[in-house]
């Protein structure tokens, strides 16, 4: 914790990405709580043609995979991913690459995707892709 009692994200990140047991312990605590919260949110969802769940570790989470009918992957190349994390979180390349290596690989994410959104940085281009996918999903449900 920081001096004012907040979570020290830098120290937590360092701990969970360098100590596998710490990462497993954190996931064992958080994942069931997040899953319960997700079930509550789904139960309260208004009637719509479809619902989108945003689950960063979806492909590593069998319990969450049971909740979905399709998997959308938002993809960009690794160098762009590293640049974005550097800008957002001010981490160095080595730390970012270590984190990426512990996630589902890009090739596996792409292989397991039912639908793919290419996020190369242009919001307008991404919006067009999302609108097209929305149209397909709305018509199929």
Secondary structure, 3 states (H helix, E strand, C coil): CCCCCCCCHHHHHHHHHHCHHHHHHHHHHHHHHHHHHHHHHHHHCCCCCCCCCCCCCHHHCHHHHCCCCCCEEEECCHHHHHHHHHHHHCCCHHHHHHHHHCCCCHHHHHHHCCEEEECCCCHHHHHHHHHHHHHHHHHHC
